[in-house]
Amino acid sequence: MAGIEDSRTLAMVHGLRELVVQLNLFGSEFARTHGLHATDVRALIALLDAARTGAPATPGLLGRQLG
């Protein structure tokens, strides 16, 4: 039984990894199409999320979001 669970877990890990790769490629293509850097897209997402939740968009927020 553990072997089946391990193989399902491994399949899920591989599926998630594939999803992350595809999302990164999509984000890179979006940035390139709009003349942005990948960090600009991340900042834009952080600002949109702040606006959606009503949080103040501050330099500190962007610093925390962008690392």
C-alpha positions as CSV (number, residue, x, y, z in Angstrom):
1,M,0.0,0.0,0.0
2,A,2.8,2.4,0.8
3,G,4.3,1.9,-2.7
4,I,1.0,3.0,-4.3
5,E,0.8,6.1,-2.0
6,D,4.5,6.8,-2.8
7,S,3.9,6.6,-6.5
8,R,0.8,8.8,-6.3
9,T,2.8,11.4,-4.2
10,L,5.6,11.3,-6.7
11,A,3.2,11.7,-9.6
12,M,1.7,14.7,-7.8
13,V,5.1,16.2,-7.2
14,H,6.0,15.8,-10.9
15,G,2.6,17.3,-12.0
16,L,3.1,20.3,-9.7
17,R,6.6,20.8,-11.0
18,E,5.3,20.7,-14.6
19,L,2.6,23.3,-13.6
20,V,5.2,25.6,-12.1
21,V,7.4,25.4,-15.2
22,Q,4.5,26.2,-17.4
23,L,3.3,29.1,-15.3
24,N,6.9,30.5,-15.3
25,L,7.0,30.3,-19.0
26,F,3.6,32.0,-19.3
27,G,4.7,34.8,-17.0
28,S,8.0,35.2,-19.0
29,E,6.1,35.4,-22.2
30,F,3.6,37.9,-20.7
31,A,6.5,40.1,-19.5
32,R,8.3,39.9,-22.9
33,T,5.1,40.7,-24.8
34,H,4.5,43.8,-22.7
35,G,8.2,45.0,-22.5
36,L,8.5,44.1,-18.8
37,H,11.0,42.3,-16.7
38,A,9.8,39.3,-14.7
39,T,10.2,41.4,-11.5
40,D,7.9,44.0,-12.9
41,V,5.2,41.4,-13.4
42,R,5.6,40.2,-9.8
43,A,5.3,43.8,-8.6
44,L,2.2,44.4,-10.7
45,I,0.6,41.2,-9.3
46,A,1.5,42.4,-5.7
47,L,-0.1,45.8,-6.4
48,L,-3.2,44.2,-8.0
49,D,-3.5,41.9,-5.0
50,A,-3.2,44.9,-2.6
51,A,-5.9,46.8,-4.4
52,R,-8.2,43.7,-4.4
53,T,-7.9,43.3,-0.7
54,G,-7.8,47.0,0.2
55,A,-4.3,46.8,1.6
56,P,-2.1,49.9,1.3
57,A,0.4,49.6,-1.6
58,T,3.6,50.7,0.1
59,P,7.3,50.2,-0.6
60,G,7.4,47.9,2.4
61,L,4.7,45.7,0.9
62,L,6.5,45.5,-2.4
63,G,9.8,44.7,-0.7
64,R,8.2,41.9,1.3
65,Q,6.5,40.5,-1.8
66,L,9.5,40.7,-4.1
67,G,12.1,39.6,-1.5
